[in-house]
Amino acid sequence: MGDGHPVVVQSMITEETRNIEGCVEQIIALAEAGSEIVRVTTPTLGEAECLAEIRAKVEERHGKVALTADVHHQGTKIAVEAAKHVDEIRLNPGLFVFRKPTNQIEYSPEEHGAERAAIEGELRPVIEACLKFDRGMRIGVNHGSLAERMLVTYGDTPEGMVASAIEYVEICEKHGFRNINISAKASRVPVMIAANRLMARTLDEQGLPYPLHLGVTEAGDGQYARVKSTAGIATLLAEGIGDTIRVSLSEDPIHEIPVCYEILQALGLRKTQVEYIACPSCGRTKFDLPTVLHQVREATRHLVGLDIAVMGCIVNGPGEMADADYGYVGAAGGKITLYRKKTPVKHGIPQTEGVAELINLLKEDGVWVEPAAGSERRPLTPIATV
């Protein structure tokens, strides 16, 4: 991830890790839906030991899937074991060396130094395991789980999130480990955006060229969760911040993947499906636009990489669809016109025959493929990146 590679899509299974068959099935389902990294929780050493069998069965039934082990409280031994079996270890700096709240109101430089030394002592075996097995590490800061020391020093702020991550980065660099990516997540979009902007600026200023993972944590479910996640993730991606993303939903994680790809498609970062351009309809529209758009989409949704416009009339249609590869435009008398880019190529087509003629045009141009048997669309494979 990072360094000019396409933005990576990831998700996390919800099965208990000791339910090996359930984990394997969910990992494969997510991978087939397009998740390029799948995270598995490992709260204890027992779950970490399950990862070997999970990985073996996934590879036997499906093939290679990049796996991340999620490690939290007092996780040194857990992370070292997990590093034997997965591609990446995710650590939360606020929990990895866990301290019960003390209600302390100030930390001296000596106390900061002692705590940093304690973190280094716990983190060093994990670093050594990651180096030995060539694993990555995500330093994943959550706004809601900052260590008390960071809260006392910086307050409940993006500055505390960044300081928490940088402390771990500096320890990793001290021991020659740089296979790192960083996340700064929050459940509130403005905090998440501010933290990642500050993180990106801080990394640049300190010459630390590490990829960033983006997500709005605990976004909830339904439409608002999707809008909330998009508001945070897309804002940062549009600014050139972010190398891997997850849309966190309180739903079956399979539903996260389409949202990720649609965010990337809308920003022009990855093209995994047909881009449909359609006017909102008005009194000039020459046909039932929602119905026709649905018919066009159902006929062509398995294709990848095309831009297809469905426009209600000739007034604005040809101009506003100028970037499309193909256009379906309403005309007088119950007819439609088909366009190839800006050029009209088929006139006077009865509306009832419009979709069939569009397919014929795609066949004539050699861009049509038959839908795969038993599936609605082709795999989510990127064909274009910027």
SULBEL-V245029 format. One record per backbone hydrogen bond with DSSP energy under -0.5 kcal/mol. NH is the residue of the N-H (numbers start at 1). CO is the residue of the C=O. E is the energy in kcal/mol with one decimal. If there is no record, write none. Layout:
# SULBEL-V245029
{{NH/CO/E} {NH/CO/E}}
This chain:
# SULBEL-V245029
{{5/2/-1.7} {8/243/-2.3} {10/245/-2.2} {11/37/-1.9} {13/39/-2.1} {19/16/-1.7} {20/18/-1.7} {23/19/-2.5} {24/20/-2.6} {25/21/-2.4} {26/22/-2.2} {27/23/-2.8} {28/24/-2.3} {29/25/-2.3} {30/26/-2.4} {31/27/-2.6} {32/28/-2.7} {33/29/-1.5} {34/30/-0.8} {34/31/-0.8} {35/30/-2.8} {36/9/-2.5} {37/9/-1.0} {38/66/-2.5} {39/11/-2.2} {40/68/-3.1} {42/70/-2.5} {48/44/-1.8} {49/45/-2.0} {50/46/-1.0} {50/47/-0.6} {51/47/-0.7} {51/48/-1.0} {52/49/-0.7} {54/50/-2.1} {55/51/-2.8} {56/52/-2.1} {57/53/-2.3} {58/54/-2.3} {59/55/-2.5} {60/56/-1.9} {61/57/-2.2} {62/58/-2.7} {63/58/-1.6} {66/36/-0.6} {68/38/-2.2} {69/88/-2.5} {70/40/-2.8} {70/68/-0.5} {71/69/-0.7} {71/90/-2.7} {74/95/-1.1} {75/72/-0.8} {75/96/-0.7} {79/75/-3.1} {80/76/-2.4} {81/77/-2.1} {82/78/-2.7} {83/79/-2.2} {84/81/-1.4} {85/82/-2.1} {86/82/-1.9} {87/67/-1.7} {88/67/-1.4} {89/136/-2.0} {90/69/-3.1} {91/89/-0.6} {91/138/-2.7} {92/71/-0.7} {93/91/-0.7} {95/92/-2.2} {96/92/-2.6} {98/95/-0.5} {98/96/-0.7} {112/108/-2.4} {113/109/-2.4} {114/110/-2.3} {115/111/-2.2} {116/112/-2.4} {117/113/-2.1} {118/114/-1.9} {119/115/-2.3} {120/116/-2.5} {121/117/-2.2} {122/118/-1.7} {123/119/-2.7} {124/120/-2.3} {125/121/-0.5} {126/122/-0.5} {127/123/-2.5} {128/124/-2.6} {129/125/-2.0} {130/126/-2.6} {131/127/-2.6} {132/128/-2.4} {133/129/-2.4} {134/130/-0.7} {135/130/-2.5} {136/87/-3.0} {137/179/-1.9} {138/89/-2.8} {139/137/-0.6} {139/181/-2.6} {140/91/-3.0} {140/138/-1.0} {141/139/-0.8} {141/183/-2.7} {143/185/-2.9} {145/142/-1.6} {146/143/-0.7} {150/147/-0.6} {151/147/-2.1} {152/148/-2.9} {153/149/-1.9} {154/150/-3.0} {155/150/-0.6} {155/151/-1.6} {157/155/-2.2} {161/157/-1.4} {162/158/-2.5} {163/159/-2.5} {164/160/-2.0} {165/161/-1.8} {166/162/-2.9} {167/163/-1.9} {168/164/-1.1} {169/165/-2.3} {170/166/-2.8} {171/167/-1.5} {172/168/-2.4} {173/169/-2.7} {174/170/-2.1} {175/171/-1.2} {175/172/-0.6} {176/173/-1.9} {177/172/-2.7} {178/176/-0.5} {180/178/-2.0} {181/137/-2.2} {182/211/-2.3} {183/139/-2.2} {184/213/-0.6} {185/141/-2.6} {186/215/-0.6} {189/187/-0.5} {192/188/-2.3} {193/189/-2.7} {194/190/-2.4} {195/191/-2.7} {196/192/-2.0} {197/193/-2.4} {198/194/-2.3} {199/195/-2.5} {200/196/-2.7} {201/197/-2.3} {202/198/-2.8} {203/199/-2.7} {204/200/-2.1} {205/201/-2.6} {206/202/-2.0} {207/204/-1.1} {208/203/-3.2} {209/207/-0.7} {210/208/-2.0} {211/180/-0.7} {213/182/-3.1} {214/244/-3.0} {217/186/-0.9} {217/215/-0.7} {219/216/-0.6} {219/248/-0.6} {225/221/-1.1} {226/222/-1.5} {227/223/-2.7} {228/224/-3.2} {229/225/-2.3} {230/226/-2.3} {231/227/-2.6} {232/228/-1.6} {233/229/-2.8} {234/230/-2.2} {235/230/-0.6} {235/231/-0.8} {236/232/-1.5} {237/233/-2.5} {238/234/-2.5} {239/235/-0.7} {239/236/-0.9} {240/237/-1.8} {241/236/-2.6} {242/240/-0.5} {243/212/-3.2} {244/212/-1.3} {245/8/-2.7} {246/214/-1.9} {248/246/-0.7} {249/247/-0.7} {250/220/-2.9} {251/249/-1.4} {255/252/-2.4} {256/253/-1.9} {257/253/-0.7} {257/254/-0.5} {258/254/-0.6} {259/255/-0.7} {260/256/-1.9} {261/257/-2.4} {262/258/-2.3} {263/259/-2.2} {264/260/-2.2} {265/261/-2.6} {266/262/-2.5} {267/263/-1.5} {268/265/-1.4} {269/264/-2.7} {270/264/-1.0} {271/384/-0.8} {272/270/-0.6} {274/303/-0.6} {275/306/-2.8} {276/274/-0.7} {277/308/-2.3} {278/276/-0.5} {279/310/-1.2} {285/282/-1.6} {286/312/-2.3} {289/287/-1.5} {292/288/-2.3} {293/289/-3.0} {294/290/-2.0} {295/291/-2.2} {296/292/-2.8} {297/293/-2.6} {298/294/-2.6} {299/295/-1.6} {300/296/-1.4} {301/297/-2.0} {303/300/-2.0} {305/273/-0.6} {308/275/-2.3} {308/306/-0.5} {309/326/-2.9} {310/277/-3.0} {311/328/-2.6} {317/313/-0.8} {320/316/-2.7} {321/317/-1.6} {322/319/-1.2} {324/321/-2.5} {325/307/-1.9} {326/307/-1.8} {327/339/-1.9} {328/309/-2.3} {329/327/-0.5} {329/337/-2.7} {330/311/-2.0} {331/335/-2.5} {335/331/-0.6} {335/332/-0.7} {336/349/-2.0} {337/329/-2.9} {338/346/-2.6} {339/327/-2.6} {340/343/-3.0} {341/325/-1.8} {341/339/-0.6} {343/340/-2.1} {344/342/-0.5} {345/338/-2.9} {346/338/-1.6} {349/336/-2.1} {351/334/-2.0} {353/350/-2.1} {354/351/-1.2} {357/353/-2.3} {358/354/-2.1} {359/355/-2.3} {360/356/-2.1} {361/357/-2.2} {362/358/-2.3} {363/359/-2.4} {364/360/-2.5} {365/361/-1.8} {366/363/-1.3} {367/362/-2.2} {368/362/-0.9} {375/372/-1.8} {378/302/-0.9} {381/379/-2.2} {382/380/-0.5} {383/271/-1.3} {386/269/-0.6}}
